[in-house]
């Protein structure tokens, strides 16, 4: 009996050069054995952190046309859907319609959301209620940063207890797996680290729900990367698939991959820029292909602490 292959529908941006959106998510998922079907929500020459960018944006109608084609051929069975940055409410609403339809076809489908609401570039205010009222309720995995988690729940985080309450609120809204990728909480390892927190609700055989919560101390990096959020969401999806109900291991794998990719990227960028010079956006593109071995089997360099509350 062959193992059923896992198929992901990834609706994200595409860039000709560099790594963001689908370019950040597809290769790592493929390396980890997933079939990835990509719909490119935009096609740009490069990410918008460069001095110039050109390209096209997919409309909600065009998204629907592509989905119709998949459906007419009756190949619309997905195990996962993954979405990232969107700046158009009608597009986002179309994504939600598609996810709901795919979930009717496969009730076990898992929807992973990277709710990029506070980007270096502009996110319209009117997207917030769509995320809150439509996207999060159908999501199964969500990877907000502190600001996004606060925005979605309307609650501020100033202590670990607050963060746990915010994650519990997010669980109540829909997703069973929540990871706050970065926060301003003080790290036990000092100010060169930042704190990430995760929470996973599991349905027990007796019908009750149990929650595992973890905390991680992540070394701060003095550079601005693009595409890391997309890579993180893809890796969390992959590692929670490989380690269901073991958020600790899934987070350790995910954060370790991030660490290796970022470390390789930084040292390469500094080599290119030369001593004492700040690397440019093209020099800071993620070293994705070069990190293939780390993505497949990351040396674990981050340990998650299980919170016993």
C-alpha distance (Angstrom), angle and dihedral (degrees) to the residues before:
residue distance angle dihedral
X1 . . .
X2 3.82 . .
X3 3.76 118.1 .
X4 3.78 112.0 -103.3
X5 3.75 108.0 -108.9
X6 3.75 119.8 -123.6
X7 3.77 117.9 -123.2
X8 3.80 124.3 -160.4
X9 3.80 126.5 -165.5
X10 3.80 105.4 -152.9
X11 3.81 116.6 -168.1
X12 3.80 106.7 -173.0
X13 3.80 144.3 117.4
X14 3.78 123.1 -66.2
X15 3.79 126.7 -149.5
X16 3.79 126.3 -168.1
X17 3.79 91.3 -142.9
X18 3.78 126.0 33.0
X19 3.79 136.7 0.1
X20 3.78 128.0 -58.1
X21 3.81 134.0 116.4
X22 3.80 112.0 -9.0
X23 3.81 91.6 2.8
X24 3.83 87.6 59.0
X25 3.80 95.5 44.1
X26 3.82 108.2 35.9
X27 3.79 102.8 60.1
X28 3.84 95.5 47.6
X29 3.82 91.7 46.5
X30 3.81 91.2 48.5
X31 3.80 90.8 48.5
X32 3.82 87.6 54.6
X33 3.80 91.8 52.9
X34 3.80 103.6 -96.6
X35 3.80 124.1 136.0
X36 3.81 104.5 -129.7
X37 3.81 122.4 -156.9
X38 3.80 108.3 -169.1
X39 3.75 130.0 -155.9
X40 3.80 109.6 -173.4
X41 3.80 109.7 -141.4
X42 3.80 89.0 -167.3
X43 3.78 134.0 7.9
X44 3.79 110.0 -149.0
X45 3.78 131.3 168.2
X46 3.84 89.1 -121.4
X47 3.81 139.1 -27.5
X48 3.78 119.3 -60.2
X49 3.82 94.3 -109.4
X50 3.82 89.1 80.8
X51 3.81 121.4 89.2
X52 3.82 90.2 -108.1
X53 3.75 136.3 24.8
X54 3.79 134.1 171.4
X55 3.75 134.4 -177.2
X56 3.76 154.0 94.3
X57 3.79 135.3 -63.6
X58 3.81 123.3 -143.9
X59 3.82 113.6 -129.8
X60 3.80 125.6 -140.5
X61 3.82 89.4 -107.0
X62 3.80 92.1 51.6
X63 3.81 89.6 49.6
X64 3.80 88.8 52.4
X65 3.82 91.9 50.2
X66 3.83 91.1 54.5
X67 3.79 91.3 47.7
X68 3.83 90.5 48.5
X69 3.81 89.4 55.8
X70 3.81 91.5 52.9
X71 3.81 89.9 47.0
X72 3.82 95.9 47.8
X73 3.80 88.4 57.3
X74 3.81 89.0 49.3
X75 3.81 92.8 -125.6
X76 3.80 95.6 121.3
X77 3.79 97.1 116.8
X78 3.80 110.2 124.9
X79 3.79 133.0 171.8
X80 3.79 93.4 -165.1
X81 3.78 140.0 20.7
X82 3.80 120.3 -163.0
X83 3.80 126.1 -169.1
X84 3.80 134.6 175.9
X85 3.78 138.6 170.6
X86 3.80 117.9 4.0
X87 3.78 127.7 166.0
X88 3.79 99.4 -172.3
X89 3.81 123.0 80.9
X90 3.82 96.0 -156.5
X91 3.82 90.2 51.8
X92 3.80 90.7 49.4
X93 3.80 91.4 48.6
X94 3.82 89.8 50.9
X95 3.83 89.1 51.7
X96 3.82 89.3 53.3
X97 3.83 91.2 50.0
X98 3.81 90.1 51.0
X99 3.82 92.7 47.5
X100 3.81 91.2 49.9
X101 3.80 91.2 50.5
X102 3.82 92.1 47.2
X103 3.81 89.4 49.2
X104 3.80 89.9 53.8
X105 3.82 88.0 53.5
X106 3.83 91.6 45.3
X107 3.83 114.4 19.5
X108 3.84 89.3 -170.4
X109 3.79 93.2 60.5
X110 3.80 113.2 129.0
X111 3.80 118.6 -145.4
X112 3.81 116.6 -155.7
X113 3.80 118.7 -162.3
X114 3.77 129.6 -168.0
X115 3.81 98.2 -168.2
X116 3.79 99.1 -157.1
X117 3.77 98.6 -172.8
X118 3.79 99.5 145.3
X119 3.74 107.8 48.5
X120 3.79 128.4 155.6
X121 3.79 82.3 -107.9
X122 3.77 127.3 61.4
X123 3.80 123.0 -72.9
X124 3.80 114.3 -171.9
X125 3.82 115.3 -121.1
X126 3.80 91.7 -130.1
X127 3.81 89.4 68.3
X128 3.81 92.2 67.2
X129 3.82 96.5 72.6
X130 3.83 91.1 45.2
X131 3.81 90.2 54.8
X132 3.78 92.2 43.8
X133 3.80 99.4 44.0
X134 3.80 103.4 29.0
X135 3.82 113.4 17.3
X136 3.82 102.9 41.0
X137 3.84 93.6 48.4
X138 3.84 90.9 59.7
X139 3.83 94.7 38.4
X140 3.82 122.7 104.3
X141 3.81 99.6 -177.3
X142 3.79 122.8 31.8
X143 3.82 128.7 179.9
X144 3.81 109.9 -169.9
X145 3.78 125.8 160.6
X146 3.80 117.4 -126.8
X147 3.81 94.3 -87.4
X148 3.81 92.7 49.8
X149 3.82 92.3 46.5
X150 3.82 89.8 51.0
X151 3.80 91.3 47.3
X152 3.81 93.3 50.5
X153 3.82 95.1 47.2
X154 3.81 101.1 31.4
X155 3.80 89.8 -129.6
X156 3.80 127.6 116.7
X157 3.79 123.3 -131.5
X158 3.78 118.3 -141.1
X159 3.82 100.6 139.3
X160 3.80 136.7 34.2
X161 3.81 87.8 -108.2
X162 3.84 89.5 57.0
X163 3.80 89.8 50.4
X164 3.81 91.6 52.1
X165 3.82 89.7 49.4
X166 3.81 90.6 50.0
X167 3.83 90.5 50.2
X168 3.82 89.7 48.9
X169 3.82 89.4 51.1
X170 3.81 89.7 50.9
X171 3.84 89.3 50.6
X172 3.81 88.8 52.8
X173 3.82 89.0 51.5
X174 3.82 91.9 54.7
X175 3.81 124.2 -81.0
X176 3.81 119.8 100.9
X177 3.81 92.8 -160.8
X178 3.80 119.4 54.3
X179 3.80 126.4 171.4
X180 3.80 120.4 -179.1
X181 3.79 96.1 -152.4
X182 3.80 96.8 -158.9
X183 3.79 136.5 2.5
X184 3.80 141.1 177.1
X185 3.80 92.1 -120.1
X186 3.80 113.4 129.3
X187 3.80 112.5 -98.3
X188 3.80 121.3 -131.6
X189 3.80 86.8 -134.4
X190 3.81 94.8 58.4
X191 3.77 136.4 -102.1
X192 3.81 95.9 -46.9
X193 3.80 88.5 72.5
X194 3.76 134.3 63.6
X195 3.78 128.6 -153.3
X196 3.80 127.3 -116.6
X197 3.78 123.1 -173.5
X198 3.77 132.5 -163.8
X199 3.78 136.1 -170.7
X200 3.79 130.4 -172.2
X201 3.79 127.4 -172.2
X202 3.79 115.9 -153.7
X203 3.78 127.8 -169.3
X204 3.80 108.0 -129.2
X205 3.85 122.3 -143.6
X206 3.83 89.2 -106.3
X207 3.81 91.2 57.5
X208 3.83 97.0 -105.7
X209 3.79 121.7 120.4
X210 3.77 123.7 -122.8
X211 3.81 124.3 -166.9
X212 3.80 127.2 -147.9
X213 3.79 115.8 -162.5
X214 3.79 126.9 -169.6
X215 3.77 137.8 -176.3
X216 3.80 128.8 -155.5
X217 3.79 133.8 -170.1
X218 3.80 109.5 -141.6
X219 3.83 123.4 -165.4
X220 3.82 110.6 -116.8
X221 3.77 117.1 -119.1
X222 3.78 123.2 -146.9
X223 3.80 98.5 -140.2
X224 3.77 139.7 71.4
X225 3.78 114.1 -114.4
X226 3.75 128.0 -170.8
X227 3.80 121.5 -150.6
X228 3.81 96.4 26.7
X229 3.81 93.3 110.5
X230 3.80 90.4 52.7
X231 3.80 91.7 47.8
X232 3.81 90.7 47.9
X233 3.82 93.8 52.0
X234 3.83 91.2 48.0
X235 3.81 92.9 48.7
X236 3.80 93.4 47.0
X237 3.81 88.6 51.6
X238 3.82 90.6 50.1
X239 3.80 97.3 44.7
X240 3.82 95.1 44.0
X241 3.82 85.3 53.1
X242 3.80 91.5 52.6
X243 3.84 92.7 40.7
X244 3.80 106.7 33.1
X245 3.82 113.2 -174.7
X246 3.81 91.5 11.0
X247 3.79 104.6 97.1
X248 3.82 91.6 163.8
X249 3.81 93.6 62.9
X250 3.82 93.7 38.0
X251 3.82 90.2 53.9
X252 3.80 93.6 45.0
X253 3.81 90.5 52.2
X254 3.81 93.3 44.3
X255 3.81 96.7 46.9
X256 3.81 90.9 43.3
X257 3.82 91.0 54.6
X258 3.82 88.7 49.8
X259 3.79 90.5 49.8
X260 3.81 93.7 51.9
X261 3.82 94.5 45.7
X262 3.81 93.4 46.6
X263 3.80 93.4 45.5
X264 3.80 91.8 50.9
X265 3.81 90.7 46.1
X266 3.79 94.2 49.9
X267 3.78 96.4 48.9
X268 3.81 90.5 47.1
X269 3.82 92.2 48.0
X270 3.82 92.1 49.9
X271 3.80 91.0 48.5
X272 3.80 89.7 52.8
X273 3.80 95.9 43.4
X274 3.79 94.6 47.8
X275 3.82 129.3 -135.6
X276 3.80 116.7 -31.9
X277 3.81 94.2 0.8
X278 3.80 124.7 119.7
X279 3.82 111.9 -120.7
X280 3.82 116.2 -117.4
X281 3.84 125.6 -127.5
X282 3.84 92.9 -97.8
X283 3.81 89.9 51.2
X284 3.81 91.2 50.3
X285 3.81 95.7 55.6
X286 3.81 108.0 131.3
X287 3.81 115.1 -93.1
X288 3.77 91.1 -128.3
X289 3.80 105.0 152.8
X290 3.81 90.7 42.7
X291 3.84 88.4 55.5
X292 3.80 95.7 55.9
X293 3.83 94.3 116.6
X294 3.82 92.0 48.3
X295 3.79 91.0 50.0
X296 3.81 92.4 50.4
X297 3.78 96.2 46.1
X298 3.80 114.1 4.0
X299 3.79 119.4 -160.6
X300 3.81 101.5 -122.9
X301 3.80 107.1 -115.2
X302 3.81 98.2 155.6
X303 3.75 125.4 65.4
X304 3.77 122.9 -156.7
X305 3.79 119.9 -144.8
X306 3.79 116.0 -143.6
X307 3.80 110.5 -130.9
X308 3.77 113.5 -135.1
X309 3.78 104.9 -159.6
